[in-house]
Amino acid sequence: MRVGLFIPCYIDQFYPQVGIATFELLEKLNVEVEYPLDQTCCGQPMANSGYEKDSLKTASHFVNLFHEFDYIVAPSGSCVLHVKEHFHVLRQDKKVKKVRESVIELTQFLNQVLQLKTPDGHFPHKVGIHHSCHGQRGLRLAQSSERVGDPFSMAHQLLSGIKEIELVELQRADECCGFGGTFSVSEPEISTSMGDGRIQDHLEQGAEIITGGDVSCLMHLEGLIKRQKLPIKTMHIAEILNQVY
């Protein structure tokens, strides 16, 4: 199994430790992982801002770079969903179809492909899981309240068996953090209010750490936390799992 690691541009620029943790984690799990050095943005910011045609060259570059891998793993549900659902704008040849089928979010890869077992490590902290909208409602990485069905969470499944970890039960576990990419720029007051609500929910349950699979959400929450000097921090789930392993 040959795996290509895709690290989104905002992780590369602002949170490189998440990319490093993802790479190290996959190596510890004996995955043959490669990081193509010529990779760039998947084109999501342009497409989401109404400049879909301007993202075509970026999307084509992504396909040409990653089409030979069995899986394309990324620690970002929003970018994975963009490749899966919005690369339809490209001519659907074999390469494009393969990339759209092969791209996969990290927790889904760990659960469904590697069928990861509970690690032996410890993480003695109270942790709240934030499920991003793209991951939860787009990729179906967790159950959302508007759908009928049994509750599930791929992030929860990966973390729940770790020794000494305490996963807190949130009052509104599937609520949006308010980031929404350009939404946080065009509607800052609403975005901030939504983010404050998610942080307060975690604080009320005694969480020390907010984790999740989308750095964009965690970045938004981290900014609000730092400005208000709140006693809580954010960590991507890859950072927690890499520490544990």
N, C-alpha and C positions, 0 to 999 in steps of 0.2 A: 504494500500500500504506500503510494507516494503522495505526500501531503504538501501543499503550498500554503504558506502562512501569509495572509493579507492583513496588514496593519493600516487602519484608516489614517488619513492625513492628520486629523486632530489629535490622535493618540501619538503619532510620530512626532508632532510638534510640541505638544503640551504635556503628555503623559507617557513618555517613552518607557517608563518602568512597567507599564501594563503590557506593552509589546514584548519586553524582555521576559517578564513573568510568564507570558503565554508560551513563548518559545522554549523557555527552560522547563516548564511543566510538561509540554509535549515530548521533549527529549527524555525527561525522567520516566515517562510512560512508554518509552521505547518506540516512539513514532518517528518514522523517517521524514523529517520535516525540513523544508527548504524555504528560504526567504528571498524571493527574487528582488534584487537590488534596484531594478528599473521601475518598480511599481509606483503608482501615483494615486491620486484620489479616484474613487469609483464614479464620481460625477454627480453624486446625490445633491450637494448644495446648489449646483447650477440648475438641475432638473426641478428641484423643489421650489426654486425661486422663479420658475416660469421660463427658463432658458434651456429647455430640453434639447433643442437642436445644437446648442453650443457644447453639450455634454457628449455628443456622439463620438468624437475622436477619443475622448477619455475612456468611454465605454469600450470602444474597439481596441484600444491599447490594453485594457484590462483583459479582454478575451484572448488576445494574441499572447499575452504573458502567462496566463494561467490555464489555458485549455488542456494542457497535457497532464495535469495533475488528476489523481483519483478523487481527491477532496481538496477544497479550498476553504480553509478554516480561518475565521475572523472573530476576534473578541468584541463584536459589535453587531447587535441585532439589526439596527437601522440600516447599516451598509449591506448586510446580507440580504435583507428584504428588498433593498433597492436593486441589487443585481438580479435577484430572482424575478421580481415583478416589473421592473422598469427597463430592463434590457430588451424588452419586446420591440423597442424602437429601432433596434438593429435588424438587419436582414437575418432571418432565422436559419442559418446554416448549421452544420454539425458542431462546429466549434462553439457557437453561441449557445446552442441547446445544451451542450455538455457542461459549459460553465454555469448556466442557470440551474442545472440539476446538481452539480457538484459542490456549489458554494454552501457552506453550513456554519451556523453559529457555534461558538466554542462549547457551551453547555450541552447543546444537542449532540455535538460530535462525541463528547465524553460519555454521555448517557447512552445514546443509541448505536453509535459505531463501535466505540471502545468498550461499552458496557462496564464502565468503571466501577470497581468495588470500593468499599469504605477504606480509606487510608488508615494507617496506624498512628499518625501524628496527632498533636494536640493543638487546640486553638481556644484558650480559656477566656472567651469574650462573649458578651451579649450582642447578637447581630440581628439586624432587621434586613429583609430582602426587599429591594425595590424592583418591581417588574416593569420594564419599559413598555410603552404602548406598541412599538414596532415588534418587540420580542413576544409580548403576550398576545396581542390581538392580530398581528401579522404572521408571525412564525409559529404561533401556538406553543410557546415554551412554557406557558402556565395557563391555568383556567381563569377566565374573567367572569365577573358576576352577571353580566348580561346574557351569558350562555348557560343553557341547562346541561349539567353534567357533573361528574365527580371532580372534586378539587385535585389539582396536581400542579407541580412546579419542578422543573428540571434543576433549577438552582437549589431548591430545598432538598431534593433528592441527593445532590452531590454533597451538601453541607451537613445534613442531619445526623449522619453517623460519626462525624468527627468527635473525638474525645474532648470533653469539657466545653464544647461550644453550646451556647444557649440561643436558639432561634426564637425571637419574640413574635408574638401574635399581634398583628396590626389591626386597627379598627377598620381601615379602608385599604386593604392590601393591594387592590388592583387600580388604584387611582393614579391619574397622570401627574407627573411632577411639574408640568407647565413649561418645560423647555421648548420642545417642538421646533428646534432649529431656528428658522427665521421668525417663528411666532414670538419667541422671547425678545426679539428686536422690535417687531411691529406692535406688540401688545405687552410692554414690559410690566405694567402694573398688574395685569391679570396673571402673567407668568410668575411674577414674584409671589403673589398671594397663593397661588397653587403650590409653589415650591415650599413656602413657609408651612403650609398645611401638612405636606408630606413629612417635613422635618419634625414638626410638633407631634405628629402621630408616633414617630419613632422615639422621641424624647419621653413621651408619656408612658411608653412601654418599657423604658429603661435601657434602650439600646445604646451601646457604646459606638457601634459601627453600622453604617448603612452600606450594604453591598448590592451589586447588581451586575448585569451583563452588558450594559451600555454606558460607556464613559461620558457620553454627552449628557445623560441624565445626572450622573454623579458629579460632573463638572458644574452643572447648574446648581445642584444642591450644595456642593462644596463652597461655591461663591457666597451663597446666602449664609452658610454656617460661619465662614470666616469673617464676614462683615459684621455679624451679630455676636461673634466670639462665643459660640455655643459649645457645650461640652460633648461633642460628638464628632466623628470623622467619617470619611468615605473611603472605601477600598473596592476595587474591582474584584470580582470573584476569582479571577486568575491569580491575583496577588495572594489571596487567602489560600487557595489550593496549592500554589507553588511553595508557600511557607510550610504547609502541612506535610507535603511530600519531601 
